[in-house]
Amino acid sequence: MKLLLEAGARDVHYFPVFMKKNRPGYQLNVVCKEEKKDELLNIIFGQTTTIGVRIIRSERAVLPREIRRVATSFGEVRVKTVTLPGGEKRSYPEYDDLEQICRQSGKPFPEVFNAVFSHANI
């Protein structure tokens, strides 16, 4: 997962499944841009036991967004603000920043999330 993300995958997730002949296994899903496909396939074939990959092309819809830095009691946190159709705005603290604060402070994620969310007025 880490290798795929570092190589440019937009998202990677996997979950346990029962495969052909009822064998236990994992389904690996990798979302990427077309130009990254071959590089990521090389990682998958080189780092797993798979001998085949299904490729499904899809479209992506995204909301307009901006990222800003907000001062909080934990320090600066990146906040992503998206604009919904109709103009409503929603903001979300950046997960990586919250994770780092949790590691450094020893506080649980929900506590940090709520504190940053309310402190930053988002």
Secondary structure, DSSP 8 states (H G I E B T S, - for coil): -HHHHHTT-SEEEEEEEE-GGG-EEEEEEEE--GGGHHHHHHHHHHHS--S-------------EEEEEEEETTEEEEEEEEE-TTS-EEEEE-HHHHHHHHHHH---HHHHHHHHHHHTT-
